């Protein structure tokens, strides 16, 4: 077995290490030596060929996808971690935009690996959390040769078209076993693009019933119901005031109703959330690098430089976000990504669990039981130092939402101060924004969407003959700043970051479909209403909108099924394939998942008698139960 010496100093980032069969280059990924001049921002680390995203320079997944594309013209779908490749069962042929079968063979299979196979490692040990992938270059009875990136940052010996060899052995029964050079790592097996599935891992089709939402009823309270939220806690007191009582639903008929989903559905939501976050991030980077696409987002030109700067510097500073899904027996589809000023966190993390406890619902587990803890950990990983100001509007829902976030900050050991509106803020002599106590605003979490500030900037820009290239806050000592002045101040770090404007904009949906056509989690979307969408039925959405406003659902007969009014009629629209929410005992149910620092952190759901979820739609309790209980 050939292992390159680890005693040698690693080659600097981007150094050519060698060429794998087909002339595909492998590069050093020693990130500690990456040049700030050559790689000035995060976008510079993204690898594209022919406009197709390959991966992050120069990781193992990037090399495997690039090798497949350059040698065969197809790629496997994007994955959050390398080990997840072993669960894929198809690749996408780029030229024909068709799917080709991909078979998985476990280590020890009678189907031996072949040159071009993907060799996959499980997460753990040397490949903690990520796993690993390499390309098989040659196969022998006693060894196998592979090419890879992001393991050993050394130039391959002259004339060698592989990075290393691994010991192998064929059993008396003809099984092919590969030994790993690391004692703490497991080789899962290899992937081959072929229709021949003999000896392949059997992909058992999941019972569709496991994705069906079921409505259950808690046992009604006999006599007068007792209060069950602790109004000594400010967030719970604000919630009780907003909902006029201790309740989860505003509809008395739903007071005892809750919903259940299977553990398989929970795992599916977790994987989908993590994968989709990655897809939306890829699409965001693609948009920011494409002027023609960026224009479709209707963003003030004065802000574009700040948005790009935010993306380059604060990509990993997202605290939390929310995906909206339709989960049915026909599949799981994402509607949109609320990456900026999402709601329902308190309901998901706290209220639904307390409701279940009060009404004696012990079936399964609370869908948001880990959300509070995950949010606390996200804050602890943030760069917040000192006091963070929580800006919110004088709205009952925004107040309890802000107070809940304050509790997560307190648990993370971060001091915070609530600010209702901005009238109490002023400019000081140094150009800082200060609160009524004289403390400078350096860190801010907000309930307002970025679009609220953008509306102010648009008005200001429209008054000029030539729109300015850069927005500058108007500092006037002793005066009250505008919201835009606060949110775009160069010395104030806002959560969520400014770049979240891009993935939160509905214009991202057609971009995603163009980058990942026919992805099983996505709905077809376009900037124009085409014949294919008309034939299927479609949804018209404003690119910037909130709370289900100005949405129109049209069926395949071109009849309007449902429509909402609102304040976003002047916005440009996108068109998305119609995929209705499941109707469960008179209520349309939307499943939501939350992220913390870009990873799945919990779930909740929203219900309404309307097909369009809006600001007033209720959040009812969701429980995840064992598959066996669902199937029974």
Secondary structure, 3 states (H helix, E strand, C coil): CCCCCCCCCCCCCCCEEEEECCCEEEECCCHHHCCCCCCCCHHHHEEEECCEEEEECCCHHHHHHHHHHHHHCEEECCCCCHHHHHHCCEEEECCCCEEEECEEEECCCCCCCCCCCEEEECCECCECCCCEEEEEEEECCCEEEEECCCCCCCCCCCCCCCCEEEEEEECCCCCEEECCCCCCCCEEEEEECCCCCCCCCCCCCCCHHHHCCEEEECCCCCCCCCCCCCCCCHHHHHHHHHHCCCCCCCCHHHCCEEEEEEHHHHHHHHHHHHHHHHHHHHHHHHHHCCHHHHHCCCCCHHHHHHHHHHHHHHCCCCCEEEEEEEEECCEEEEEEEECCCCCCHHHHHHHHHHHHHHCCCCCCEECCCCHHHHHHHHHHHCCCCCCEEEEECCCHHHHHHHHHHHHHHHHCCCCEEEEECCCCCEECCCCCEECCCCCECCEEEECCCHHHHHHHHHHHHHCCCCCCCCCCCCCCECCCCCHHHHHCCCCCEEECCCCHHHHHCCHHHHHHHHHCCCCCCCCCEECCCCHHHHHHCEEEEECCCCCCCCCEEECCCCCEEEECCCCCCCCCEEEEECCCCEEECCEEEEEEEEEECCEEEEEEEEEECCCCCCCCCEEEEEEEECHHHHHC
